[in-house]
Amino acid sequence: MLTLQECGIDVYKYLDSRRLLQAYCNACKSRDSRYSLRFFAKELGYGSPNYVTLIIEGSRNISEKKLGNFSKSMGLTGAEREYFELLVRLTQSSDVEGRNHYFQQISAIRRKKLQINQLEDAQFECITSWLHLLIREMSFLQDFSEDPHWINQQLTYKASVGEITKCLKDLEEAGLLVRKDKKLQAADLSITFPDEVRSLAIQKYHQGILSQGQVALDQSLDQREYGATVIATTPEKFQLVKEKLKKFRAEVLDLLNTKEGEANEVVVLAFQLFHAVDYHESNGSH
C-alpha cells in the first residue's frame, strides 16, 4: 500500500476521516494499478472489501481495535497518526460534548501545522455561543455600552464579567463587532465553515439556546410565549411543516427587524419540531 505522503495527501487539511479515506483510496487507485479495496481490507484485517466502502459511506465505524491498523497501513506515525485517530473519533462521535472535545484538540494541531491564525477559532466560538450572539445583538440597542458590568446588569440570564469580557474580545477578533467612532458596533459579516465544522457549530448553538429556554420558563407570561404539542402524523406532513416553519421564521425575522438605533430590547425566537417516536411498520411477523 502507498502511504498518504506518497499519495500527496496532507492529513491536516481534512476535518472528516471518511473524506480522507475516500481521497486516499482514489489516490492509491490512480497511482497503482495493482491497488484494490480487497487488498486494503485484507491488510486492515477485514474479511470483506465491502466493509471499507461501508466505513467511507458512514454505515460502519472504525473500532478502536482496528484504528491502529488504518494508521499503519497508510504510513501514519507520530503527530500525523495522532491527528488521524482524533479525526476518526470526531467523525464517529455521536454527542455534542464528545465532538467538541475532539474538535478542540484537532484545531490546536491544525493551528500549529497549517499556521492557522486565531480568527477561525474566534469565529467558531462566536457562532456556537448563545452569549456571544446575544451580546452582538445588544450592540444594536440605543444605549449600548461595551462595559461588561453594564452588559451583565441587562442580561436576563446572568453571566460573569469575565465571560462577557471574553465574548467582547472574541467578537472583535472574529470581525462580528467593529469599532466605529470609538464605539463597538455589529459588523455585516458572513462566516463560512466546512460542512463538518458547521454541523458541530449548529449543534452547540442549539444546545445553548435550549438550556436558556429552560431558564426562561420562570419568566412571567407577558414576557414569554411557550407552546408544545404532541401529534401523530406522516413523514410527508412532517416535511411540509418544516418548510412552513422556515418560511414563517423568515417572515417573523423580517417583522422584528428594526432600523439602526431604534432597538431597545433583545428577544430569542426558537422553534422545536422533532421526532419523539421512531416508528417502523411491522411486517406482520412475531
Backbone bond lengths (Angstrom), bond angles and torsions (degrees), N, CA, C in turn:
res aa  C-N    CA-C-N  psi(-1)  N-CA   C-N-CA  omega(-1)  CA-C   N-CA-C  phi
1 M - - - 1.467 - - 1.524 110.28 -
2 L 1.322 115.58 145.22 1.453 121.06 175.10 1.528 109.47 -78.29
3 T 1.314 115.88 153.25 1.458 119.95 175.48 1.528 109.13 -86.21
4 L 1.331 116.38 165.73 1.457 119.90 176.34 1.520 110.67 -59.95
5 Q 1.326 116.16 -39.08 1.465 120.71 -179.62 1.523 110.58 -63.61
6 E 1.326 117.21 -42.15 1.464 121.13 178.46 1.528 111.50 -65.64
7 C 1.330 115.84 -26.67 1.470 120.25 177.73 1.527 112.41 -84.25
8 G 1.332 116.18 -4.36 1.460 120.10 -179.77 1.512 114.03 73.71
9 I 1.335 116.74 28.05 1.470 121.61 -177.83 1.525 110.29 -106.34
10 D 1.335 115.81 127.50 1.461 122.01 176.95 1.527 108.76 -94.55
11 V 1.307 116.97 109.37 1.463 121.88 -175.32 1.524 111.99 -59.33
12 Y 1.340 117.54 -30.51 1.459 121.22 -175.10 1.527 113.68 -73.81
13 K 1.307 117.16 -10.90 1.468 120.25 -179.96 1.534 111.96 -88.28
14 Y 1.323 116.89 0.62 1.467 120.83 -177.43 1.529 111.02 -107.86
15 L 1.339 114.79 143.82 1.454 121.63 176.30 1.524 111.47 -121.81
16 D 1.334 116.20 10.73 1.465 122.07 177.31 1.524 107.58 -142.34
17 S 1.329 116.92 118.95 1.468 120.43 -176.01 1.524 111.87 -64.78
18 R 1.313 117.31 -30.25 1.469 119.65 -178.99 1.524 111.38 -70.36
19 R 1.321 116.39 -38.49 1.459 119.71 176.25 1.529 110.62 -66.68
20 L 1.318 116.13 -35.57 1.457 120.31 177.09 1.518 110.63 -64.45
21 L 1.328 116.99 -45.50 1.463 121.05 179.39 1.526 111.47 -63.06
22 Q 1.334 116.32 -39.74 1.460 120.27 178.47 1.526 110.63 -63.20
23 A 1.334 116.52 -43.64 1.464 120.86 178.70 1.526 110.85 -63.74
24 Y 1.323 116.34 -39.22 1.463 121.03 179.73 1.526 111.19 -65.17
25 C 1.327 116.90 -46.40 1.465 120.54 179.96 1.532 111.33 -62.90
26 N 1.332 116.51 -41.03 1.465 120.44 178.69 1.520 111.29 -64.27
27 A 1.349 115.57 -40.71 1.471 119.75 -179.44 1.520 110.94 -67.29
28 C 1.334 116.68 -41.17 1.475 120.13 178.38 1.529 110.60 -62.06
29 K 1.312 116.04 -41.25 1.470 120.89 -178.45 1.520 111.21 -64.93
30 S 1.336 116.98 -38.54 1.461 120.44 -177.91 1.523 112.91 -77.91
31 R 1.343 117.06 -23.35 1.456 120.62 -176.65 1.528 114.08 -98.99
32 D 1.326 116.76 -21.04 1.463 120.60 -176.64 1.528 109.61 -136.31
33 S 1.318 116.51 111.11 1.473 121.00 -177.25 1.529 111.63 -66.06
34 R 1.329 117.69 -18.40 1.462 121.33 -179.44 1.533 112.35 -83.77
35 Y 1.327 115.59 -10.64 1.464 119.65 -176.64 1.531 111.57 -67.34
36 S 1.319 115.35 142.42 1.466 121.09 173.77 1.521 108.52 -153.43
37 L 1.332 115.33 153.07 1.459 120.21 176.82 1.525 111.42 -62.88
38 R 1.339 115.33 -30.39 1.459 119.82 178.82 1.529 110.57 -61.98
39 F 1.348 115.68 -44.73 1.463 120.28 179.78 1.535 110.24 -66.28
40 F 1.336 116.64 -42.79 1.462 121.82 179.44 1.530 110.31 -61.44
41 A 1.324 116.23 -46.07 1.467 120.89 -179.59 1.519 111.45 -62.61
42 K 1.339 115.84 -40.74 1.464 120.22 179.54 1.517 110.50 -63.71
43 E 1.324 116.40 -41.54 1.464 120.45 179.45 1.529 111.20 -64.83
44 L 1.329 116.27 -31.13 1.465 121.07 179.77 1.525 112.24 -80.30
45 G 1.338 116.57 -15.08 1.455 120.51 179.71 1.510 114.43 98.48
46 Y 1.346 117.34 16.01 1.461 121.30 177.82 1.526 109.83 -97.24
47 G 1.319 116.12 143.91 1.455 120.29 -179.82 1.509 113.30 -79.26
48 S 1.348 117.04 -22.71 1.460 121.01 -177.03 1.522 110.73 -125.18
49 P 1.330 118.52 133.94 1.470 121.67 177.46 1.527 111.72 -65.82
50 N 1.318 115.73 -22.07 1.460 120.04 -179.73 1.524 111.97 -64.47
51 Y 1.339 117.23 -23.37 1.457 120.73 -178.14 1.529 110.94 -64.91
52 V 1.338 116.40 -37.68 1.467 120.53 178.30 1.527 109.49 -64.35
53 T 1.328 116.55 -41.75 1.460 121.10 177.64 1.523 110.84 -60.58
54 L 1.327 116.79 -42.72 1.462 121.47 179.88 1.529 111.26 -64.31
55 I 1.327 116.64 -35.40 1.469 120.75 177.59 1.524 109.92 -65.75
56 I 1.323 116.45 -46.16 1.462 121.10 179.98 1.525 110.60 -62.69
57 E 1.320 117.16 -37.76 1.472 121.75 -179.56 1.520 112.52 -76.43
58 G 1.330 117.11 -14.58 1.456 120.29 179.55 1.518 114.51 93.66
59 S 1.332 117.24 4.77 1.471 120.74 -179.94 1.520 112.22 -80.53
60 R 1.320 116.95 -21.59 1.462 122.46 179.01 1.522 108.97 -133.33
61 N 1.337 115.32 157.08 1.459 120.94 178.01 1.513 111.37 -110.69
62 I 1.317 115.67 159.73 1.459 121.47 173.42 1.523 107.43 -86.37
63 S 1.308 117.24 123.60 1.462 120.61 179.75 1.527 109.64 -75.31
64 E 1.332 115.89 158.41 1.472 120.22 177.26 1.529 110.39 -59.59
65 K 1.334 116.07 -32.78 1.459 121.13 -179.58 1.527 111.42 -65.75
66 K 1.329 117.12 -35.34 1.459 122.02 -177.47 1.526 113.19 -91.38
67 L 1.318 117.25 -12.41 1.458 121.01 -174.11 1.524 112.19 -57.71
68 G 1.325 116.53 -43.30 1.463 120.54 178.81 1.523 112.33 -62.89
69 N 1.337 116.99 -32.16 1.467 120.62 178.59 1.523 111.10 -63.66
70 F 1.330 116.11 -40.11 1.468 120.37 178.50 1.526 110.18 -64.00
71 S 1.320 116.74 -46.93 1.459 120.93 -179.45 1.531 110.85 -59.47
72 K 1.327 115.67 -45.69 1.462 120.57 -178.89 1.526 111.08 -64.86
73 S 1.318 117.13 -44.49 1.456 121.42 -177.51 1.524 111.81 -63.29
74 M 1.322 116.69 -34.74 1.469 120.51 -179.25 1.517 112.73 -90.51
75 G 1.330 116.89 4.39 1.463 121.07 176.20 1.509 113.73 73.31
76 L 1.325 117.00 30.64 1.460 120.88 -178.28 1.524 110.53 -93.76
77 T 1.309 115.67 130.38 1.466 120.96 177.55 1.530 108.55 -138.72
78 G 1.316 115.62 165.72 1.458 120.61 174.36 1.513 113.93 56.34
79 A 1.360 115.96 -132.05 1.461 122.13 -176.07 1.527 111.91 -64.29
80 E 1.344 117.52 -34.55 1.464 120.14 179.84 1.531 110.63 -66.08
81 R 1.326 116.00 -40.64 1.455 119.66 177.46 1.521 110.57 -64.98
82 E 1.328 117.43 -43.86 1.461 121.20 178.60 1.529 110.36 -58.84
83 Y 1.336 116.54 -43.81 1.461 120.72 -178.95 1.524 111.21 -63.75
84 F 1.331 116.52 -46.60 1.461 120.49 -178.69 1.524 110.87 -61.09
85 E 1.313 117.61 -44.22 1.458 120.33 -177.59 1.525 111.74 -68.85
86 L 1.342 117.41 -33.14 1.463 120.41 172.76 1.524 110.08 -65.91
87 L 1.328 115.49 -38.12 1.466 121.33 -179.88 1.522 110.93 -63.21
88 V 1.321 116.44 -40.95 1.466 120.39 177.93 1.527 109.75 -63.40
89 R 1.311 116.65 -43.92 1.471 119.91 -179.02 1.524 111.05 -66.02
90 L 1.345 117.45 -37.33 1.460 120.91 176.31 1.522 110.69 -63.62
91 T 1.330 116.23 -48.75 1.463 121.61 -177.48 1.522 111.60 -61.36
92 Q 1.330 116.64 -37.50 1.463 121.12 -173.87 1.520 113.98 -93.23
93 S 1.330 118.10 -9.37 1.459 120.57 -178.84 1.527 110.33 -69.04
94 S 1.323 116.55 138.23 1.462 120.98 -175.14 1.526 113.69 -103.89
95 D 1.335 118.68 -8.59 1.463 119.48 -179.46 1.522 110.50 -115.40
96 V 1.327 116.07 152.38 1.454 122.22 -174.50 1.522 112.12 -61.93
97 E 1.333 117.39 -44.18 1.461 120.45 -177.52 1.526 111.30 -63.81
98 G 1.333 115.85 -41.50 1.460 119.39 178.42 1.513 111.93 -64.34
99 R 1.340 116.90 -44.24 1.463 121.29 179.62 1.528 110.80 -63.00
100 N 1.328 115.97 -41.45 1.461 119.40 179.32 1.519 111.44 -65.69
101 H 1.337 116.85 -38.07 1.474 121.85 178.48 1.529 110.99 -58.72
102 Y 1.327 116.23 -47.66 1.462 119.85 -179.45 1.527 111.09 -72.14
103 F 1.327 116.69 -35.23 1.463 119.54 -179.38 1.526 111.14 -64.16
104 Q 1.322 117.62 -39.01 1.454 120.72 179.32 1.532 110.92 -62.46
105 Q 1.334 116.34 -41.11 1.464 119.73 178.22 1.532 111.29 -66.76
106 I 1.328 115.47 -41.07 1.460 120.56 179.22 1.529 110.43 -64.91
107 S 1.328 117.40 -41.48 1.463 121.66 179.99 1.523 110.85 -61.33
108 A 1.332 116.81 -40.30 1.466 120.92 179.88 1.534 110.82 -63.12
109 I 1.327 116.14 -41.40 1.466 120.19 179.07 1.526 110.57 -67.50
110 R 1.336 117.64 -43.22 1.471 121.29 -178.72 1.529 111.21 -64.46
111 R 1.331 117.37 -37.21 1.471 119.92 177.44 1.514 110.89 -59.36
112 K 1.327 114.95 -40.03 1.463 119.96 -177.62 1.525 111.46 -75.13
113 K 1.329 116.93 -44.46 1.463 120.71 -174.32 1.525 113.35 -79.51
114 L 1.330 117.42 -34.52 1.461 121.17 -176.42 1.518 112.83 -105.94
115 Q 1.334 116.76 3.51 1.463 122.03 -178.38 1.533 111.50 54.90
116 I 1.333 115.49 40.63 1.464 120.24 176.57 1.528 108.27 -75.43
117 N 1.338 116.81 132.75 1.454 118.99 -179.06 1.529 111.60 -78.96
118 Q 1.322 115.30 -178.77 1.458 120.71 -175.00 1.530 112.81 -74.64
119 L 1.355 117.39 -10.03 1.456 120.15 -176.13 1.517 112.07 -58.89
120 E 1.336 116.83 -44.26 1.462 120.82 -177.77 1.520 111.12 -60.79
121 D 1.334 116.54 -44.04 1.462 120.41 179.24 1.527 111.40 -64.54
122 A 1.342 116.79 -42.50 1.463 120.56 -178.99 1.521 110.62 -64.00
123 Q 1.334 117.08 -41.31 1.458 120.57 179.55 1.528 111.02 -65.32
124 F 1.339 116.54 -42.23 1.462 120.06 178.85 1.522 110.60 -61.47
125 E 1.325 115.85 -43.61 1.465 120.70 -179.59 1.529 110.58 -61.03
126 C 1.340 115.85 -40.15 1.466 120.22 -176.48 1.517 112.83 -68.34
127 I 1.328 117.68 -41.43 1.459 119.23 -174.85 1.523 112.88 -83.39
128 T 1.329 117.64 -5.92 1.460 119.83 178.37 1.530 112.48 -104.57
129 S 1.317 117.02 -7.68 1.465 120.76 -173.25 1.525 111.06 -109.64
130 W 1.341 116.80 124.38 1.462 120.82 177.38 1.522 110.61 -60.64
131 L 1.344 118.01 -35.52 1.460 121.35 -176.55 1.529 110.91 -69.48
132 H 1.340 116.80 -40.75 1.469 119.86 178.00 1.526 110.62 -60.04
133 L 1.329 115.68 -48.23 1.461 119.75 -177.12 1.526 111.92 -69.95
134 L 1.331 116.45 -31.97 1.460 120.38 177.44 1.531 110.50 -65.61
135 I 1.330 116.33 -44.50 1.467 120.47 179.90 1.526 110.47 -65.80
136 R 1.335 116.54 -36.88 1.469 118.90 176.97 1.529 110.15 -61.76
137 E 1.334 117.39 -42.69 1.459 119.87 178.75 1.528 111.27 -67.15
138 M 1.346 116.69 -32.03 1.457 120.05 178.38 1.523 111.55 -63.36
139 S 1.327 117.23 -25.07 1.468 120.52 -179.37 1.525 111.44 -65.01
140 F 1.351 117.59 -14.77 1.462 120.95 177.00 1.530 111.91 -83.43
141 L 1.331 117.80 -11.65 1.456 120.77 -178.12 1.526 111.11 -66.48
142 Q 1.339 114.72 149.41 1.463 120.32 -175.26 1.525 112.55 -58.26
143 D 1.332 116.36 -43.03 1.469 120.29 -174.77 1.527 112.40 -108.23
144 F 1.355 117.50 30.03 1.462 120.61 -176.83 1.525 112.08 -57.75
145 S 1.321 115.14 136.45 1.461 122.32 174.63 1.520 108.34 -127.26
146 E 1.323 117.11 138.11 1.461 120.37 179.77 1.525 111.93 -82.86
147 D 1.317 117.30 6.11 1.456 121.65 176.34 1.536 108.72 -67.74
148 P 1.348 118.63 117.73 1.481 121.04 -178.28 1.522 113.18 -55.72
149 H 1.332 117.46 -33.08 1.472 120.59 179.53 1.528 109.87 -68.34
150 W 1.341 117.19 -39.92 1.475 120.97 178.16 1.530 110.01 -64.37
151 I 1.331 115.98 -44.89 1.463 120.60 179.81 1.518 110.18 -60.82
152 N 1.326 116.75 -43.26 1.462 121.48 -178.33 1.526 111.09 -61.25
153 Q 1.328 116.97 -37.00 1.465 121.13 -179.54 1.529 111.93 -68.40
154 Q 1.327 117.24 -26.79 1.466 120.65 -177.20 1.531 112.56 -84.52
155 L 1.318 117.16 -22.11 1.459 120.83 -172.75 1.525 112.79 -70.91
156 T 1.317 115.23 135.67 1.467 120.50 172.40 1.526 109.09 -73.56
157 Y 1.341 115.60 -38.17 1.463 122.23 179.85 1.519 107.09 -104.22
158 K 1.308 117.38 104.65 1.451 121.62 -170.65 1.526 112.91 -65.85
159 A 1.324 114.47 140.95 1.458 122.89 174.12 1.521 106.45 -132.06
160 S 1.316 116.64 158.55 1.459 119.59 -179.26 1.527 110.36 -75.35
161 V 1.322 115.87 158.03 1.463 121.43 177.35 1.530 109.91 -60.89
162 G 1.326 115.93 -35.86 1.466 119.86 178.47 1.521 111.90 -63.97
163 E 1.350 116.65 -42.31 1.463 120.85 178.65 1.527 110.87 -63.43
164 I 1.321 115.93 -41.24 1.462 120.40 -179.57 1.522 110.97 -67.14
165 T 1.324 116.50 -40.67 1.474 120.89 177.54 1.521 110.75 -59.62
166 K 1.336 116.67 -43.36 1.470 120.84 178.61 1.527 110.57 -64.76
167 C 1.330 116.89 -40.10 1.463 120.46 178.92 1.527 111.01 -59.94
168 L 1.321 116.60 -45.44 1.459 120.66 179.71 1.529 110.92 -60.94
169 K 1.329 116.12 -41.64 1.462 120.34 178.57 1.523 111.04 -64.71
170 D 1.344 116.74 -45.43 1.467 121.33 179.10 1.526 111.16 -60.84
171 L 1.325 116.62 -43.16 1.465 121.31 -177.95 1.524 111.48 -63.86
172 E 1.328 116.50 -36.49 1.466 119.72 176.51 1.523 110.92 -70.38
173 E 1.335 116.11 -44.58 1.463 120.03 -179.62 1.523 111.49 -63.03
174 A 1.326 116.15 -34.50 1.459 120.76 -179.03 1.524 112.58 -80.17
175 G 1.320 116.51 -10.24 1.455 120.17 -179.63 1.508 113.70 82.01
176 L 1.343 117.13 11.88 1.460 121.16 -179.93 1.527 111.76 -86.62
177 L 1.329 117.01 -19.25 1.457 122.91 169.30 1.526 107.34 -125.12
178 V 1.321 115.75 134.70 1.471 120.57 178.89 1.518 108.87 -127.62
179 R 1.310 115.62 154.30 1.462 120.03 -178.48 1.528 109.87 -95.31
180 K 1.330 115.51 119.30 1.456 121.93 177.14 1.524 108.84 -126.75
181 D 1.320 115.97 124.51 1.462 120.54 -177.10 1.525 111.14 53.60
182 K 1.351 114.59 43.01 1.471 123.01 177.60 1.529 113.95 67.03
183 K 1.331 116.75 13.39 1.459 120.52 -179.91 1.525 110.10 -124.26
184 L 1.345 116.11 138.00 1.466 120.32 178.13 1.519 110.07 -75.16
185 Q 1.326 115.14 130.96 1.453 121.15 178.63 1.517 109.85 -136.70
186 A 1.319 116.11 154.63 1.462 120.34 177.97 1.523 109.79 -67.53
187 A 1.341 114.95 137.69 1.459 120.65 178.72 1.523 109.69 -99.36
188 D 1.309 115.94 150.61 1.462 121.35 176.30 1.522 107.38 -87.42
189 L 1.328 115.95 90.15 1.463 121.05 -173.35 1.522 110.27 -135.03
190 S 1.326 115.72 133.03 1.457 121.34 174.77 1.522 108.93 -101.55
191 I 1.337 115.62 132.43 1.462 120.69 179.59 1.518 108.35 -111.77
192 T 1.317 116.69 130.51 1.468 120.56 178.46 1.521 109.67 -121.96
193 F 1.328 115.26 141.64 1.451 122.48 177.30 1.522 108.75 -132.53
194 P 1.344 117.36 159.44 1.467 119.84 172.28 1.524 110.19 -59.28
195 D 1.337 117.15 156.89 1.463 121.55 -177.30 1.521 112.34 -53.15
196 E 1.353 116.85 -40.01 1.455 120.65 -176.06 1.532 110.80 -62.87
197 V 1.343 116.57 -40.98 1.456 120.95 -179.33 1.524 110.23 -75.06
198 R 1.325 116.74 -40.10 1.456 120.89 -178.91 1.524 110.85 -61.72
199 S 1.318 117.32 -39.11 1.460 121.43 178.88 1.525 111.17 -60.85
200 L 1.332 116.40 -45.13 1.461 120.52 178.87 1.522 110.52 -66.39
201 A 1.340 117.09 -40.78 1.463 121.46 -179.74 1.520 110.95 -60.45
202 I 1.332 116.58 -43.91 1.470 120.79 -179.70 1.518 110.76 -63.08
203 Q 1.342 116.64 -42.06 1.459 120.37 179.55 1.524 111.15 -61.91
204 K 1.335 116.53 -45.87 1.463 120.71 -178.65 1.519 111.43 -65.16
205 Y 1.347 115.80 -40.61 1.462 120.18 -179.59 1.523 110.84 -61.48
206 H 1.330 116.65 -50.02 1.464 119.99 -177.97 1.527 111.62 -67.63
207 Q 1.312 116.86 -31.40 1.464 120.07 176.03 1.530 109.83 -61.13
208 G 1.333 116.22 -43.07 1.460 120.48 178.88 1.516 112.49 -66.90
209 I 1.342 116.78 -42.25 1.459 121.10 179.89 1.528 110.51 -63.58
210 L 1.342 117.31 -41.73 1.462 120.51 179.54 1.523 111.61 -62.65
211 S 1.335 116.62 -38.68 1.466 119.33 179.78 1.525 110.54 -66.62
212 Q 1.337 117.13 -36.79 1.461 119.82 178.19 1.528 111.10 -72.01
213 G 1.336 116.10 -30.31 1.452 120.10 176.73 1.517 111.54 -62.75
214 Q 1.326 117.00 -35.05 1.462 120.66 177.23 1.523 110.77 -64.86
215 V 1.332 116.08 -41.22 1.465 120.51 179.21 1.526 110.21 -64.24
216 A 1.352 116.44 -38.18 1.462 121.13 -175.79 1.524 112.94 -68.53
217 L 1.334 118.12 -13.16 1.467 120.54 176.68 1.518 111.93 -59.10
218 D 1.337 117.39 -23.61 1.461 121.33 -179.20 1.525 112.31 -79.69
219 Q 1.329 117.76 -8.94 1.468 119.89 178.95 1.532 110.26 -69.74
220 S 1.319 115.82 156.29 1.464 120.16 177.71 1.523 109.70 -68.25
221 L 1.328 117.25 158.73 1.461 122.23 -174.28 1.526 112.61 -60.48
222 D 1.336 117.87 -30.28 1.456 119.20 -179.30 1.526 111.84 -77.39
223 Q 1.346 116.41 -6.63 1.461 121.13 179.88 1.524 112.80 -104.23
224 R 1.321 117.41 -4.07 1.470 119.16 -177.44 1.524 110.26 -149.69
225 E 1.308 116.44 163.60 1.460 122.53 175.69 1.519 108.02 -142.56
226 Y 1.320 116.45 107.19 1.460 121.92 -178.18 1.528 109.07 -118.81
227 G 1.301 116.14 146.43 1.448 120.39 174.42 1.514 109.59 -157.73
228 A 1.313 116.03 143.90 1.469 119.93 179.24 1.522 108.98 -147.15
229 T 1.334 115.66 134.18 1.458 121.27 -179.60 1.514 109.56 -135.40
230 V 1.315 116.98 137.31 1.463 122.03 176.83 1.519 107.83 -107.07
231 I 1.335 117.62 121.80 1.466 122.10 -173.46 1.529 110.43 -135.70
232 A 1.321 116.20 136.45 1.458 121.15 170.93 1.527 108.11 -83.62
233 T 1.344 117.04 130.14 1.460 120.11 -175.75 1.524 110.71 -149.08
234 T 1.311 117.28 -162.06 1.467 122.39 -179.46 1.522 109.81 -119.29
235 P 1.325 118.23 158.51 1.470 120.68 177.69 1.525 112.53 -57.40
236 E 1.314 117.19 -37.26 1.465 121.08 -178.75 1.535 110.94 -64.82
237 K 1.327 116.37 -44.40 1.456 119.94 179.55 1.532 110.93 -70.16
238 F 1.326 116.90 -32.76 1.462 120.61 176.51 1.526 110.04 -59.41
239 Q 1.339 117.22 -47.22 1.457 121.41 179.59 1.525 111.01 -64.64
240 L 1.336 116.89 -36.83 1.466 121.33 178.87 1.526 110.75 -62.71
241 V 1.340 116.15 -44.12 1.461 120.27 179.00 1.531 110.73 -65.26
242 K 1.320 117.73 -37.76 1.465 120.75 176.59 1.519 111.13 -56.19
243 E 1.326 116.45 -46.78 1.461 120.76 -179.82 1.521 111.45 -64.95
244 K 1.331 117.18 -39.17 1.462 120.57 179.06 1.540 110.71 -65.84
245 L 1.338 116.59 -38.53 1.458 120.40 179.01 1.527 110.88 -65.44
246 K 1.331 116.96 -39.74 1.467 120.37 177.80 1.522 110.83 -61.78
247 K 1.339 115.86 -44.00 1.460 120.66 179.64 1.526 110.79 -65.96
248 F 1.346 116.06 -42.54 1.453 120.54 -179.92 1.529 111.09 -64.23
249 R 1.336 116.50 -40.67 1.465 120.44 179.27 1.521 110.68 -60.87
250 A 1.335 116.50 -42.01 1.462 120.24 178.81 1.529 110.94 -63.12
251 E 1.333 116.37 -39.55 1.465 121.03 179.36 1.522 111.09 -65.74
252 V 1.344 116.61 -42.10 1.463 120.54 -179.50 1.525 110.87 -67.68
253 L 1.334 117.19 -41.71 1.462 120.38 178.66 1.525 110.37 -61.38
254 D 1.326 116.79 -38.75 1.459 120.66 178.16 1.531 110.35 -66.33
255 L 1.341 116.08 -38.12 1.463 121.38 179.16 1.528 111.44 -66.84
256 L 1.327 117.09 -40.72 1.467 121.84 -177.37 1.526 112.67 -76.03
257 N 1.319 117.06 -21.92 1.458 121.29 -177.13 1.528 110.91 -58.66
258 T 1.341 116.60 135.43 1.460 121.51 -178.84 1.517 110.74 -126.28
259 K 1.315 115.70 161.30 1.458 120.60 177.69 1.519 109.87 -70.33
260 E 1.324 115.75 155.81 1.460 120.94 -178.91 1.535 110.46 -58.00
261 G 1.339 115.24 130.75 1.457 120.86 178.04 1.511 114.77 88.96
262 E 1.346 118.51 -2.99 1.465 121.04 -177.68 1.529 113.37 -97.47
263 A 1.330 118.17 -23.03 1.468 121.29 -175.19 1.521 111.10 -67.61
264 N 1.338 116.04 138.94 1.465 119.82 176.38 1.522 113.05 -134.54
265 E 1.340 117.31 10.97 1.453 121.13 172.09 1.526 108.91 -157.57
266 V 1.351 115.44 159.35 1.475 121.97 179.62 1.518 107.91 -123.69
267 V 1.333 117.26 127.97 1.462 121.97 179.45 1.527 109.81 -121.42
268 V 1.317 115.99 163.85 1.466 122.12 176.80 1.518 108.30 -114.66
269 L 1.328 116.47 126.98 1.456 122.41 176.03 1.518 108.10 -109.12
270 A 1.327 117.76 119.98 1.466 120.60 -176.74 1.523 110.20 -137.58
271 F 1.332 115.82 138.33 1.461 122.37 175.06 1.520 109.02 -115.11
272 Q 1.322 116.20 148.11 1.462 120.69 172.91 1.517 109.20 -132.89
273 L 1.296 115.83 123.07 1.458 122.09 174.17 1.518 106.40 -143.75
274 F 1.320 117.29 113.39 1.459 119.45 -176.05 1.521 110.36 -150.41
275 H 1.338 115.25 162.51 1.462 120.89 179.00 1.527 110.07 -79.12
276 A 1.328 116.26 127.40 1.457 121.57 175.77 1.523 110.76 -97.51
277 V 1.328 116.89 -21.79 1.460 122.60 179.76 1.519 108.07 -133.55
278 D 1.332 117.07 126.92 1.456 121.84 176.43 1.516 108.00 -97.36
279 Y 1.324 116.55 87.98 1.462 121.96 -171.10 1.519 111.25 -92.39
280 H 1.335 115.86 133.89 1.463 121.95 174.17 1.517 108.18 -124.31
281 E 1.320 115.90 127.68 1.468 120.44 -176.56 1.511 111.28 -61.35
282 S 1.325 116.37 134.54 1.483 121.22 179.46 1.511 110.94 -72.10
283 N 1.344 115.93 146.39 1.454 118.79 177.74 1.535 112.29 -87.98
284 G 1.346 114.46 5.52 1.471 119.07 176.19 1.514 114.09 94.94
285 S 1.340 117.33 -10.66 1.456 119.95 -179.22 1.510 110.35 -89.63
286 H 1.320 117.44 156.88 1.466 122.36 -178.88 1.517 109.65 -126.20
